[in-house]
Amino acid sequence: MTSILKTVGSAVTGKFLEKPKYEKTSSSSSDDDVEERHYEAAKWVSTKTMGMNREEAVSAGFQRLFKYITGTNENNQKIDMTAPVSTKILPGAGPNCENTFTTSFYIPPEHQDNPPKPTNPDVFIEDRPAMDVYVKSFGGFAKEQDWLSEAQKMTEQIKDKTTINQDYWFTAGYNSPFQLFARTNEVWLIKNKDKE
């Protein structure tokens, strides 16, 4: 019975879901709500989608990845859901160009060494290297403009802009769409390795 309650609780709140390991490298202060973290290298299952709209791209990517963790893989093996659902956003070359969205699920520790191979050619296992990131958290049901606004606020709060990788950025969502309260969303800006 406890296992069933834990599964239901995880699906609704995200509270018990496995998350990638990281260490805080600086804490935010009352004036500055940007946190710095060091994430360990880890495997993620990922898929790329081209488009103009983040929400549509993430929805399509999520469906592909959800099929993978529910058994659409070479082992027909179910894998526990994890958090966050991260999306790497590589902006297009101009204002009317498609962006590349790479949506990813963290692979839980018990499958890190040997994750099942995807059977969908659009799904792949990504060896994400260790990375240092600036993180800004915010609540609510985030829409396209919320992600952009929070990312812009964070860039304004980071004094030395040369420390930010300006080629791409990430969004991270931690909750089921059915969780109404205490939602957690994050924007991640990657620190340039040569500026650490």
Backbone bond lengths (Angstrom), bond angles and torsions (degrees), N, CA, C in turn:
res aa  C-N    CA-C-N  psi(-1)  N-CA   C-N-CA  omega(-1)  CA-C   N-CA-C  phi
1 M - - - 1.456 - - 1.527 111.03 -
2 T 1.332 116.48 -40.02 1.463 120.44 179.42 1.520 110.96 -60.41
3 S 1.347 116.65 -40.15 1.458 121.17 -179.90 1.529 111.24 -62.60
4 I 1.327 117.00 -42.14 1.467 120.96 179.23 1.521 110.34 -63.53
5 L 1.338 116.77 -44.58 1.467 120.48 179.74 1.526 111.27 -63.92
6 K 1.326 115.91 -38.16 1.466 119.93 179.00 1.528 110.49 -64.59
7 T 1.340 116.49 -43.10 1.459 120.71 179.61 1.520 111.00 -63.04
8 V 1.336 116.45 -46.18 1.471 120.65 178.56 1.522 109.99 -62.54
9 G 1.334 116.72 -44.70 1.468 121.05 178.89 1.511 112.12 -60.82
10 S 1.333 116.59 -40.36 1.461 120.71 179.03 1.515 111.42 -64.61
11 A 1.316 115.84 -43.00 1.465 120.04 -177.83 1.524 111.43 -64.07
12 V 1.309 117.04 -35.67 1.465 120.26 -176.46 1.523 111.97 -87.08
13 T 1.332 117.93 -41.71 1.459 119.78 -172.83 1.517 114.72 -106.50
14 G 1.321 118.17 -23.27 1.456 120.43 -175.19 1.523 112.47 77.17
15 K 1.329 117.80 1.72 1.465 122.57 -173.74 1.521 113.39 -62.26
16 F 1.332 117.51 -39.35 1.461 120.42 -174.39 1.524 113.45 -99.66
17 L 1.305 118.03 7.01 1.455 120.51 -177.75 1.528 111.10 -74.68
18 E 1.344 115.21 143.56 1.474 120.65 174.42 1.524 108.42 -65.20
19 K 1.327 115.17 143.70 1.461 121.20 178.94 1.528 109.10 -131.09
20 P 1.322 117.80 154.33 1.468 119.36 178.30 1.526 110.80 -64.23
21 K 1.325 115.37 147.97 1.464 119.86 -178.10 1.527 110.83 -78.39
22 Y 1.324 114.18 136.70 1.462 119.54 175.30 1.521 109.06 -149.82
23 E 1.316 113.27 163.87 1.467 121.18 176.95 1.524 107.20 -125.63
24 K 1.337 115.88 134.12 1.467 119.20 174.81 1.518 107.68 -71.59
25 T 1.322 115.48 129.26 1.462 119.03 178.68 1.516 111.46 -104.52
26 S 1.342 116.81 -13.57 1.462 120.91 169.52 1.513 107.68 -158.55
27 S 1.306 115.77 144.35 1.460 121.09 -178.99 1.507 109.47 -94.96
28 S 1.317 114.64 152.45 1.458 118.27 176.42 1.516 109.45 -81.01
29 S 1.294 115.34 149.83 1.462 120.93 176.32 1.522 108.26 -105.54
30 S 1.312 117.17 176.85 1.467 119.84 -178.65 1.526 111.84 -63.17
31 D 1.355 117.50 -30.71 1.469 120.35 -179.88 1.522 111.63 -81.99
32 D 1.327 116.50 -23.46 1.455 121.26 -169.60 1.521 108.99 -133.19
33 D 1.330 117.17 105.87 1.460 119.86 -177.63 1.526 112.70 -94.55
34 V 1.320 116.91 28.85 1.461 122.29 175.08 1.527 107.77 -97.80
35 E 1.326 114.91 125.92 1.467 121.33 178.88 1.519 108.62 -105.93
36 E 1.317 116.70 148.10 1.462 120.54 175.04 1.532 107.76 -110.40
37 R 1.343 115.68 135.34 1.465 121.62 -178.28 1.519 110.33 -133.95
38 H 1.339 114.59 151.84 1.463 121.73 170.67 1.522 107.10 -114.09
39 Y 1.330 116.55 115.02 1.460 122.21 177.21 1.520 109.36 -93.41
40 E 1.334 116.00 138.27 1.457 121.47 175.72 1.527 109.38 -73.17
41 A 1.318 116.13 155.88 1.468 120.61 173.78 1.526 107.98 -62.03
42 A 1.322 116.89 142.26 1.464 120.54 -179.31 1.525 109.84 -161.31
43 K 1.332 114.47 162.02 1.459 120.68 174.83 1.527 109.55 -91.53
44 W 1.317 115.27 139.96 1.460 124.19 175.94 1.518 106.86 -130.21
45 V 1.329 117.65 149.18 1.459 120.69 171.44 1.528 105.73 -96.28
46 S 1.334 116.22 132.03 1.463 120.59 -168.43 1.522 112.01 -137.43
47 T 1.325 114.31 162.85 1.456 122.03 174.12 1.525 108.50 -151.69
48 K 1.325 116.82 146.23 1.467 121.52 -179.73 1.524 110.47 -105.93
49 T 1.326 114.47 142.40 1.458 122.13 176.68 1.527 107.94 -135.97
50 M 1.303 116.59 137.64 1.460 121.40 175.77 1.518 108.21 -99.19
51 G 1.328 116.35 142.50 1.455 118.54 177.06 1.508 112.71 172.43
52 M 1.325 115.27 179.67 1.459 122.07 179.85 1.527 111.17 -100.98
53 N 1.333 116.73 -20.63 1.454 121.52 -171.25 1.524 110.73 -117.45
54 R 1.330 117.13 122.37 1.461 122.28 -178.60 1.522 112.00 -60.66
55 E 1.322 116.85 -45.94 1.465 121.13 -174.67 1.535 111.31 -60.14
56 E 1.324 117.00 -44.56 1.468 120.98 178.98 1.525 110.98 -65.93
57 A 1.334 116.84 -41.85 1.462 121.15 -179.34 1.529 110.96 -64.90
58 V 1.326 116.97 -44.14 1.463 120.67 -179.56 1.529 110.46 -65.70
59 S 1.315 117.33 -39.14 1.465 121.10 178.57 1.533 110.52 -60.74
60 A 1.325 116.79 -46.65 1.472 120.75 179.11 1.529 110.52 -64.45
61 G 1.333 116.29 -43.81 1.465 120.44 179.33 1.519 111.93 -64.75
62 F 1.324 116.53 -41.98 1.459 121.05 179.79 1.526 110.77 -58.49
63 Q 1.330 116.94 -44.12 1.472 120.52 -178.38 1.528 110.91 -61.36
64 R 1.328 117.88 -42.40 1.472 120.87 177.87 1.526 110.97 -61.75
65 L 1.349 115.46 -45.46 1.463 119.94 -177.13 1.523 111.78 -70.16
66 F 1.329 116.72 -35.36 1.457 120.37 178.55 1.528 110.37 -64.14
67 K 1.328 117.26 -38.72 1.469 120.31 176.21 1.529 110.02 -62.08
68 Y 1.339 116.50 -40.57 1.466 120.14 178.49 1.528 110.69 -59.28
69 I 1.351 117.91 -48.95 1.473 119.11 -175.78 1.530 112.82 -74.89
70 T 1.331 117.78 -15.46 1.466 119.58 177.58 1.531 111.94 -96.59
71 G 1.336 116.50 12.93 1.460 119.35 169.83 1.510 116.84 119.29
72 T 1.336 119.25 -2.42 1.459 120.36 177.07 1.530 108.18 -84.56
73 N 1.331 113.91 72.88 1.461 122.47 178.44 1.531 107.15 -149.85
74 E 1.327 117.88 171.17 1.471 120.89 -174.38 1.521 113.41 -59.01
75 N 1.333 118.29 -28.83 1.466 121.39 -179.24 1.525 112.75 -93.31
76 N 1.337 117.55 -0.59 1.471 121.24 -172.74 1.529 110.28 49.67
77 Q 1.320 115.48 38.96 1.462 122.46 -172.85 1.522 110.80 -102.56
78 K 1.326 115.94 134.57 1.460 120.33 174.92 1.527 108.72 -84.30
79 I 1.311 114.82 140.78 1.469 122.31 -178.47 1.520 106.86 -126.24
80 D 1.323 116.85 137.45 1.462 120.41 -179.46 1.523 111.37 -62.44
81 M 1.335 114.71 144.92 1.466 120.97 173.31 1.517 108.29 -66.48
82 T 1.312 116.62 147.17 1.463 123.10 178.55 1.526 108.56 -128.63
83 A 1.303 116.05 176.55 1.463 121.43 176.05 1.527 107.64 -138.64
84 P 1.300 117.69 151.12 1.456 127.71 -0.35 1.528 111.73 -85.76
85 V 1.330 115.18 171.52 1.461 120.84 162.88 1.517 103.68 -86.68
86 S 1.338 116.15 111.21 1.467 118.38 -178.13 1.522 109.42 -101.10
87 T 1.317 115.10 147.44 1.459 120.68 177.29 1.525 108.85 -133.13
88 K 1.321 114.50 118.27 1.465 121.30 175.26 1.525 106.90 -85.08
89 I 1.327 115.59 128.93 1.460 120.45 -178.81 1.522 109.20 -113.56
90 L 1.324 114.50 115.04 1.458 121.58 175.93 1.520 106.02 -106.15
91 P 1.353 117.19 102.78 1.465 120.03 -175.55 1.532 112.39 -60.95
92 G 1.333 114.41 146.90 1.460 119.94 176.15 1.521 111.04 -67.72
93 A 1.329 116.02 171.75 1.469 121.82 -175.10 1.524 113.30 -68.89
94 G 1.315 118.14 -22.41 1.462 120.76 -177.86 1.513 111.00 -150.37
95 P 1.335 116.93 178.79 1.463 120.82 -174.41 1.525 114.52 -63.86
96 N 1.321 118.71 -26.51 1.468 120.97 -179.70 1.521 112.25 -110.27
97 C 1.341 116.17 24.42 1.464 121.24 179.77 1.522 109.73 -103.61
98 E 1.334 115.51 149.02 1.457 119.47 178.52 1.521 110.76 -68.80
99 N 1.328 115.30 146.53 1.462 123.03 174.45 1.519 107.98 -95.75
100 T 1.335 116.41 158.22 1.458 121.39 173.33 1.520 107.76 -103.39
101 F 1.333 116.32 120.76 1.459 123.26 179.38 1.526 108.19 -109.80
102 T 1.330 117.59 120.22 1.460 121.37 175.72 1.519 107.33 -109.33
103 T 1.339 115.37 105.98 1.458 121.31 -178.75 1.522 108.25 -93.14
104 S 1.342 116.42 137.79 1.467 120.71 -172.91 1.515 112.55 -141.04
105 F 1.351 115.08 146.40 1.462 123.77 168.77 1.522 106.70 -112.31
106 Y 1.323 116.18 134.20 1.460 121.53 172.75 1.525 108.50 -65.36
107 I 1.325 117.08 135.49 1.468 120.64 177.46 1.532 107.91 -85.72
108 P 1.345 118.21 126.92 1.466 120.03 -175.68 1.529 112.50 -62.43
109 P 1.341 116.75 156.69 1.469 121.85 -174.16 1.527 115.18 -51.56
110 E 1.331 118.00 -37.21 1.468 119.48 -177.10 1.529 112.89 -69.01
111 H 1.335 117.99 -13.30 1.469 121.41 179.15 1.530 112.21 -115.41
112 Q 1.333 118.13 1.74 1.475 120.58 -176.31 1.531 112.57 -59.09
113 D 1.323 117.76 -41.09 1.470 119.77 -176.36 1.523 112.98 -71.19
114 N 1.330 116.79 -33.26 1.453 119.83 -174.31 1.534 110.66 -149.30
115 P 1.336 117.89 70.57 1.465 119.01 -179.44 1.531 110.95 -68.64
116 P 1.341 116.91 146.73 1.465 118.87 176.87 1.527 110.62 -59.48
117 K 1.331 116.41 142.14 1.472 120.35 179.48 1.523 110.02 -74.48
118 P 1.325 116.76 135.80 1.470 119.71 176.79 1.532 110.59 -66.38
119 T 1.325 116.56 148.40 1.468 120.93 174.01 1.526 110.84 -97.92
120 N 1.317 117.23 -20.17 1.466 121.51 176.19 1.535 107.81 -80.15
121 P 1.328 118.57 122.88 1.475 120.15 -178.66 1.530 113.73 -63.53
122 D 1.342 118.04 -15.91 1.462 121.70 178.72 1.530 112.87 -88.33
123 V 1.328 116.59 -0.84 1.475 121.59 -179.96 1.520 107.56 -113.65
124 F 1.319 117.41 137.50 1.466 120.98 -177.58 1.526 110.71 -143.82
125 I 1.326 115.08 157.86 1.468 121.69 175.35 1.524 106.74 -90.39
126 E 1.309 115.30 125.74 1.468 122.38 -178.18 1.521 109.69 -107.95
127 D 1.328 116.68 126.78 1.466 121.40 171.64 1.517 106.48 -89.36
128 R 1.322 115.90 94.33 1.460 119.73 -178.20 1.532 108.23 -82.00
129 P 1.324 117.99 121.68 1.469 119.59 -179.06 1.532 111.63 -69.30
130 A 1.316 115.90 165.02 1.466 119.99 173.31 1.519 107.18 -56.81
131 M 1.332 115.51 145.10 1.461 118.06 -178.87 1.518 110.68 -149.96
132 D 1.325 114.30 149.44 1.456 121.80 175.33 1.514 107.26 -105.67
133 V 1.333 115.67 130.03 1.465 119.75 -173.45 1.523 111.80 -132.80
134 Y 1.318 114.17 149.88 1.458 122.09 166.45 1.527 105.60 -91.42
135 V 1.327 117.57 135.37 1.462 121.41 -176.12 1.518 110.14 -127.96
136 K 1.323 115.70 133.32 1.459 121.97 172.68 1.514 107.40 -124.58
137 S 1.343 116.65 122.35 1.461 122.60 -179.11 1.523 110.56 -100.71
138 F 1.326 115.20 148.38 1.462 120.64 174.87 1.525 108.42 -155.68
139 G 1.311 117.14 162.16 1.460 121.78 -174.90 1.515 112.71 -104.24
140 G 1.325 114.49 -171.86 1.461 121.86 175.27 1.511 113.79 86.58
141 F 1.324 115.12 -178.56 1.462 122.54 175.17 1.524 106.72 -89.33
142 A 1.326 117.00 99.23 1.463 121.57 -173.17 1.524 111.84 -72.99
143 K 1.303 114.87 132.15 1.468 123.00 174.19 1.530 108.09 -109.14
144 E 1.314 115.80 174.08 1.472 121.92 -177.33 1.535 112.08 -48.74
145 Q 1.328 117.02 -49.75 1.459 120.78 -176.44 1.530 111.83 -66.35
146 D 1.344 117.66 -32.17 1.472 121.04 178.19 1.520 110.81 -63.06
147 W 1.344 116.11 -46.05 1.473 119.54 180.00 1.533 110.36 -61.14
148 L 1.328 116.39 -45.71 1.465 120.02 -179.21 1.524 111.69 -65.05
149 S 1.333 116.63 -41.48 1.465 121.31 -179.53 1.521 111.35 -64.13
150 E 1.342 116.98 -43.74 1.471 120.28 -179.85 1.526 111.27 -67.90
151 A 1.332 116.54 -37.47 1.466 119.88 177.49 1.531 110.04 -64.38
152 Q 1.330 116.67 -42.39 1.463 120.90 178.72 1.523 111.14 -63.58
153 K 1.334 117.04 -44.01 1.476 120.65 177.48 1.522 110.66 -58.00
154 M 1.332 116.27 -42.84 1.459 119.38 -178.36 1.512 111.45 -65.34
155 T 1.339 117.78 -41.60 1.470 118.72 179.45 1.520 110.81 -62.57
156 E 1.332 116.75 -32.95 1.466 120.08 177.85 1.527 111.45 -70.42
157 Q 1.328 117.42 -28.43 1.468 120.83 -178.56 1.528 112.49 -81.42
158 I 1.322 117.48 -22.29 1.470 120.42 -179.43 1.518 107.84 -84.26
159 K 1.322 115.46 116.08 1.470 120.65 -173.74 1.526 113.09 -65.40
160 D 1.335 117.42 -46.83 1.456 121.14 -176.85 1.528 109.29 -98.48
161 K 1.325 117.12 96.19 1.468 122.48 -176.73 1.534 112.13 -65.60
162 T 1.335 117.41 -21.04 1.460 119.20 -179.65 1.531 111.70 -69.20
163 T 1.334 117.57 -12.29 1.467 119.90 178.71 1.529 111.78 -82.41
164 I 1.334 118.05 -8.67 1.466 122.14 -175.79 1.524 110.36 -97.24
165 N 1.341 116.22 131.29 1.459 120.53 170.12 1.522 106.42 -71.89
166 Q 1.310 117.02 115.74 1.460 120.89 -173.96 1.521 113.40 -96.86
167 D 1.342 117.60 7.02 1.461 121.18 -179.85 1.529 112.26 -81.05
168 Y 1.339 117.16 -32.23 1.456 121.38 -177.19 1.526 109.84 -156.34
169 W 1.331 116.34 167.56 1.454 122.57 178.22 1.524 108.49 -150.83
170 F 1.342 116.80 170.48 1.459 121.30 -176.39 1.522 111.51 -124.31
171 T 1.336 115.20 149.69 1.457 121.66 164.02 1.527 105.98 -112.55
172 A 1.328 116.58 151.39 1.461 121.08 179.21 1.524 108.73 -140.50
173 G 1.323 115.76 122.99 1.461 121.75 178.71 1.515 109.87 -115.10
174 Y 1.317 116.87 134.66 1.466 121.59 -172.82 1.522 114.53 -108.21
175 N 1.319 119.04 -6.22 1.459 119.46 -169.34 1.515 113.70 -123.93
176 S 1.329 113.97 154.47 1.453 121.88 172.59 1.531 108.48 -67.00
177 P 1.331 118.11 151.26 1.467 119.02 176.34 1.528 112.55 -64.03
178 F 1.334 117.37 -13.69 1.462 121.26 -179.50 1.526 113.04 -87.87
179 Q 1.328 117.42 -8.87 1.466 120.05 177.51 1.522 108.86 -81.35
180 L 1.324 115.81 117.98 1.463 120.35 -174.63 1.522 113.68 -87.83
181 F 1.340 117.44 -31.60 1.460 121.26 -172.78 1.524 110.78 -121.91
182 A 1.330 115.47 162.98 1.471 123.34 176.18 1.533 111.52 52.47
183 R 1.320 115.85 46.76 1.457 120.80 179.58 1.532 110.22 -81.74
184 T 1.332 116.40 148.66 1.458 121.34 179.02 1.520 110.17 -125.10
185 N 1.310 115.21 123.25 1.464 123.65 174.23 1.527 106.34 -124.49
186 E 1.324 115.98 148.31 1.466 119.42 177.48 1.516 110.57 -138.39
187 V 1.319 115.15 147.39 1.458 123.03 168.37 1.521 105.62 -108.72
188 W 1.324 116.38 133.15 1.470 122.45 178.54 1.525 108.98 -116.58
189 L 1.321 116.11 125.88 1.465 121.94 169.70 1.522 106.60 -111.57
190 I 1.312 116.57 130.66 1.461 121.43 -174.87 1.522 109.52 -84.84
191 K 1.330 114.79 134.50 1.465 119.77 176.44 1.515 109.63 -78.97
192 N 1.326 116.03 136.85 1.461 121.03 174.14 1.525 109.18 -64.43
193 K 1.331 116.54 132.80 1.467 120.61 -177.49 1.530 111.94 -61.87
194 D 1.335 117.56 -37.38 1.462 119.67 -177.00 1.533 113.06 -76.11
195 K 1.362 117.49 -4.66 1.457 120.50 -179.29 1.530 112.31 -108.74
196 E 1.342 117.24 4.79 1.468 120.01 -177.64 1.505 111.52 -79.91
